């Protein structure tokens, strides 16, 4: 059987890594044996999830009305995300992108193609840590009691309140994750105060409506 370009590339990589003294063989095994298997597992899990969701939502799906070019573009973006990531959160979100564009135009949960396309780019660019931060903040925002403890106004919170919720992240890393979200307008960082406290403590961060929609439609989507 003729080998694919990917198989040839992996064989070349394996040969190169195997030549490295001491740990080359085990590293080559990780790259060549584990990665293709994990990628295939991600694809299978995504297809199984897609089948399950489409079966549950069949009364709300309209494949005839979908714009074929838009669907094709979004499907390819989602499929590439699934291939590249072994993080379940990203895989589930990519499946939700595909499901959303297949909803009937009258469905209240349906997003526009433009927004879905932007969310696909967000999902591709964001680290798993940034997704964790955003999801936790939206969860707090939707809980009236917790919101009073963390948010200082309707959508705003200070960085020190955020850092208390993410003590497992070093402060510079947490600010980096916030900056990721801000670059895509999922968070908005209010201009820095004239007098700054230590560890960015009084930096004000605002949860944007786009950030909330990203979580509720892709990460915590309710069937």
C-alpha positions in Angstrom: 0.0 0.0 0.0 1.3 3.4 -1.0 2.2 5.7 1.9 0.6 9.1 2.3 2.6 12.3 2.5 1.9 12.5 6.2 3.1 8.9 6.7 6.3 9.7 4.8 6.8 12.8 6.9 6.3 10.9 10.2 8.7 8.2 9.1 11.3 10.9 8.4 10.7 12.6 11.7 11.0 9.2 13.5 14.3 8.5 11.9 15.7 11.9 12.9 14.5 11.7 16.5 15.6 8.1 17.0 19.2 9.2 16.3 19.2 11.5 19.4 21.2 9.8 22.2 19.5 8.5 25.4 15.9 9.6 24.9 15.6 9.8 21.1 13.8 6.5 20.8 11.1 7.3 23.4 10.6 10.8 21.9 10.2 9.3 18.4 7.6 6.9 19.8 5.6 9.8 21.4 5.6 11.7 18.1 5.0 9.0 15.6 3.0 6.4 17.6 0.9 8.6 20.0 0.0 11.7 18.0 -1.7 10.0 15.0 -3.6 7.8 17.4 -4.7 10.7 19.6 -5.7 12.7 16.5 -7.8 9.8 15.2 -9.4 9.5 18.6 -10.3 13.2 18.6 -11.9 12.9 15.2 -13.9 9.9 16.2 -15.1 11.5 19.4 -16.1 14.7 17.5 -18.1 12.7 14.9 -19.8 10.7 17.6 -20.8 13.9 19.4 -22.0 15.5 16.2 -24.2 12.5 15.4 -25.6 12.6 18.9 -26.4 16.3 18.9 -27.9 16.3 15.4 -30.2 13.3 16.4 -31.4 15.2 19.5 -31.9 18.5 17.6 -33.3 17.0 14.4 -36.5 19.0 14.7 -34.5 22.2 14.9 -32.1 21.4 12.0 -32.7 22.5 8.4 -29.9 21.3 6.1 -31.8 22.4 3.0 -31.7 26.1 3.9 -28.0 26.3 4.9 -25.7 28.3 2.7 -23.4 25.5 1.3 -20.4 27.8 0.9 -20.6 29.1 4.4 -21.2 25.6 5.8 -18.2 24.2 3.9 -16.0 27.0 5.2 -17.0 26.6 8.8 -16.9 22.8 8.6 -13.3 22.9 7.3 -12.3 25.3 10.1 -13.9 23.1 12.7 -12.4 19.9 11.3 -8.9 21.5 11.4 -9.5 22.5 15.0 -10.5 19.0 15.9 -7.4 17.5 14.2 -5.0 19.9 15.9 -6.4 19.7 19.4 -6.7 16.9 22.0 -8.4 19.2 24.4 -12.0 18.1 24.9 -13.2 21.6 25.5 -12.0 22.7 22.1 -13.3 19.6 20.4 -16.8 20.1 21.8 -16.8 23.8 20.9 -15.8 22.9 17.3 -18.7 20.5 17.1 -21.1 23.1 18.4 -19.9 25.5 15.7 -21.0 22.9 13.1 -24.3 22.3 14.8 -25.2 25.9 15.2 -24.9 26.8 11.5 -27.3 23.9 10.7 -30.1 25.3 12.9 -33.2 26.7 11.3 -32.9 30.4 10.7 -35.8 31.0 13.1 -34.0 29.2 15.9 -33.3 31.7 18.8 -29.9 30.0 19.4 -28.7 30.3 15.8 -25.8 32.7 15.3 -24.9 34.5 12.1 -22.2 33.0 9.9 -20.1 36.1 10.5 -20.2 35.6 14.2 -19.6 31.8 13.9 -16.6 32.5 11.6 -15.2 34.9 14.2 -15.7 32.4 17.0 -13.9 29.7 14.9 -10.9 32.1 14.8 -11.2 32.8 18.5 -11.2 29.0 19.3 -8.2 28.5 17.1 -6.2 31.3 18.7 -7.1 31.0 22.3 -5.1 28.8 24.7 -6.9 26.3 27.0 -6.0 28.6 30.0 -7.8 31.6 28.4 -10.9 29.4 27.7 -10.9 28.4 31.4 -10.7 32.0 32.6 -13.5 33.1 30.3 -15.8 30.2 31.1 -15.3 30.6 34.9 -16.0 34.4 34.7 -19.2 33.9 32.6 -20.4 31.2 35.1 -19.8 33.6 38.0 -21.6 36.4 36.0 -24.7 34.1 35.7 -24.8 33.4 39.4 -26.3 36.5 41.2 -24.7 35.7 44.6 -21.2 35.1 43.2 -21.5 38.0 40.9 -21.9 40.4 43.8 -18.7 39.0 45.4 -16.6 39.3 42.2 -18.0 42.0 39.9 -17.8 45.6 41.0 -20.5 46.7 38.6 -22.7 45.1 35.9 -19.9 43.8 33.7 -16.7 45.1 35.4 -14.4 43.4 37.8 -10.9 44.2 39.1 -7.9 42.0 38.3 -7.3 41.2 42.0 -10.8 39.7 42.3 -9.9 37.5 39.2 -6.6 36.4 40.6 -8.2 35.2 43.8 -10.2 32.7 41.6 -7.2 31.6 39.7 -4.5 31.1 42.4 -3.1 28.1 40.4 -1.9 30.6 37.8 1.0 32.9 38.4 0.0 36.6 38.1 1.9 37.3 34.9 0.5 34.2 33.2 -3.1 35.2 34.3 -2.6 38.7 32.8 -1.3 37.1 29.6 -4.5 35.0 29.4 -6.6 38.1 30.0 -4.7 39.9 27.2 -5.5 36.9 24.9 -9.2 37.4 25.5 -9.0 41.2 25.3 -7.3 40.9 21.8 -10.5 39.2 20.5 -12.9 41.5 22.4 -14.1 38.7 24.6 -12.8 40.8 27.5 -12.2 44.5 27.4 -9.4 46.0 29.4 -10.2 49.4 30.6 -7.2 51.8 30.2 -4.7 51.3 33.0 -5.3 53.5 36.1 -2.9 56.4 36.7 -1.8 54.9 40.0 -1.3 51.1 39.7 -1.3 48.7 42.6 1.0 45.6 42.8 0.4 42.7 40.5 -2.1 44.6 38.3 -4.5 44.5 41.3 -6.6 47.6 40.3 -6.7 46.9 36.6 -10.3 46.9 35.5 -11.6 44.2 33.2 -15.0 44.1 31.5 -16.8 41.0 30.3 -18.1 41.8 26.9 -21.4 40.6 25.4 -19.4 38.8 22.8 -17.4 36.9 25.4 -20.6 35.9 27.1 -22.1 34.7 23.9 -18.9 32.7 23.0 -19.3 30.8 26.3 -23.1 30.2 26.2 -23.1 29.2 22.5 -19.9 27.1 22.3 -18.6 26.1 25.7 -21.8 25.7 27.8 -24.3 25.3 25.1 -27.6 23.9 26.3 -29.5 21.6 23.9 
